[in-house]
Amino acid sequence: MPSKPLSAAARAYEQLRSEILDGVLGPGSTLFEVEQSERLGVSRTPVREAFGRLVAEGLLDDRRGRGLVVTDVSDDDVDALYEMRTCLEAQAARLAARAADGDVFARYASDFRAWNATLLDPDVSDEQVGEYYALIRRFDQAVDAAAGNPYLLDALETLRAHIARVRRKAGASPVRLAASALEHALIASAIADQDAALAVHATHVHLHNSLEHFRHDYTGLGST
């Protein structure tokens, strides 16, 4: 059965959200209903609905008649995001380890180990880094599907939008990405082996290392 076409409000939301996460609409950008409805080719009502969803996600701030402003991610936000991320992703890994297809996650573990060597190559390209991020997204989706808790997944979806902004703000370090590939490989192996305790521990280690990277390698977070 063909998928149902997205509504005008959903299309406006998806495009605006993508542009915010990709940095096309950077922090501090002011958005107005009329301007965005003309740009997106939809009426003001769908744009208003999209704005409401983005405000609820914390990606826009309502200035009460003065437009909506794309929010930034502060140093305090990063710490708070990682506190929540540790709770949610560790629980997702725990649930996935109880129900996942071991063969699927064993292949993910193998893929991540292979990427470790690729990312350590001094000639690694931006395109390859993009492919690695795509692998992480597929892995996250596989963990989410195996966890099977829709309420947990809704919370993770909102959280990951802000984490994507933190990642873009800090930039990509091939050395850190290579280390993260081995960390992901351990998480995947633990899930494949149905070792929930190790999956949780490996997730905690990965997120701790990720936060430390942002704190030490991104100057805006150096004082946190």
N, C-alpha and C positions, 0 to 999 in steps of 0.2 A: 504494500500500500504506500503510495507516494506521501511524503511528509507534507503537513499542512503549511501553506505559506505564512511567513511571519506577518504580523499586523504592522501597520505604519508605526505605532508606538514602539513595538519590539525592534523594528529596524532602526529607528532613531536611537533607541537605547543602546543597541549593539554597536552602532557606528560611533556614537559619542564616547561610550565606555572604552572601545578599542583605541580611539584617538587620545584619550586621557592616559591610558596605560602605556601607550607607545611614545608618549611625550609630544605628540603632534599638538595637543592642547596642553600646554605646560602649566605648572603651578602659577596661580595668579591670573590666569586668563579669565576674562569676564564673558559670560554667555548670556544672551538675551533671547527670549522666545521668538520674536519676529525675525531676527537675524538668522537664527539656526533653522527655523522652519523654511525660510527661503533657500538657505544653503543646502539643506537636506532634501528639499522638494516634497515636504509634507506640510499639513496644516499645523496650527499652533497647538491644538489639543494633544496630538501624539507627542510633540516636543515637551509639553507640560508634563505629560505622564512619564516620559523618559527622564526629565529633570527630577521628578519626585523620587524615582528609583535610585538615581545617582546620589541624591542628597541622603537617602536612607542608607546607602552604602558608605557614606563618608567621602565620596569622591568630589562632591560639589558642596559649597556652603551658600545658603540662601541669604542674600543681603537685603531682603525685604524691600522690593521695588527697585533696587539698584542692580538687578541682574544676579546671576549666580557665579561664584568664583571657584575655579578648580583649586582644590586644597593641595597643600604640600604635606610631606612626611617629615615630621620633626624627629629630633634625637629621642625624645621621650616616647614618641609613637613607635619607634623601632624596638625599644625594649618591651613595650606593652604588646606589640605584635608578636614578638618572639615568645613571650610568656604564653600567649594564647596558642600560638602555633605548636609549641612543645606539647601542650595538653591535647590538642585536637589531632595532630599527626601521629603522636604516639598511640593514641587510642585507635585511630584508623589502622595503624600497623598491627596492633594487638588483635583487632577483630579480623583483619585480613589473614593473619597467620592461622586462625582457627578454621577458615573456610576456603582458602585460596587453592587454585589449581597449581600444584607444585611444579609441574613442567613449565608452565607459563613464567613463573617467577625465577626458576632456574635459568631460563633463557635471558631474562632481564639481568640477572647477576652476571652472566657471561658477557652480555653486551656492555655493561658498565665497566667490567674489567678491561675489555678491549679499548674502550674510550680513554682509559687512563693513559695508555701509551700514546694515543693520538694527540691528546691535549698537552702532553709534555713535549711534543715536537715543536721546536722553535718556529717552524714555518706553518703552524696551525693557522687556518684562515678564519675570517669572521663567519663565512658560510658554514664551516665545520662547527664552530661554536654554536651557531644557530641550530644545527642538526642535533647537537648534544642537548640543548635546551628542549628541543622537540621530544627527544627520548625521555627526558625527565617528565614532561607533561603526559606522555603516554603511560609512564610508570605510575604517576600520581592517579591517573584515571583508572588504571588496573587495580591499584590499592583501594581506591574509593569503591569500585564495583564489588570487590571481594569483601570489603567491610560491610556493605549492604545496609547502612543506617542513613536514611534520607535526611534526617535532621542534622546529623553530624556533617554530611556532605554539603548541605546548604551553608552551614557556618564556615566550612573550609573554602567554599567557592568565594565568599565575600572576603575572607582573610587573604586568600592567594592574590586577589586583585591588588591589595596594598603591598604584599610581599613583592609582586612584580615591579611595583614602582620603586621599592627599596633597591631591588637588584639593578634596575636601570640607572638609578641615582649613583650607585657605588661603582658601576662598571664591572667588566669581566676580567678576572685574573686567571690566565690559563693554568698557573700552578695551583691556585685554589680549586679550579674546576676539576683538575686531574685528581686532587685529593678527594673532592666530593664524589667523583666517579667510584672510587673504592669504598667510600662510605655508603653510597647507594647500593653497591654490589653486596655489601654485608647485610643491609636491610632486606634486599631481595632474597638473598640466600636464607636468611632467618625465616622469612615468610614461606619460602619454598619448603623448608624443613619443618614447618608448623611449630617453630620455636617462638612463642609469643613473647617470652621474657627477653630473649635476645633481640627480637624485632623492636621492642620498646627501647631497650638500652642503646641499640645502634642508632635509632632515630634521635634519641637525646644527644648522643655524641655528635651526630651530623649537624644538628641545629645549634649546638653549642659552638662548634667550629665555624659554622656559617656566621653566627652573630659576632664572634671574635674577629673574623675577617673584616666585617663591615666596620667594627669599632676601630681597628688598627689601620686599615688600608684606605678608609674614606675619611678625609680630614674633618668633615662635618660631624663625624661620630667619635672623633678621637678623644673627646673629653668625657664620654659617658662611661 
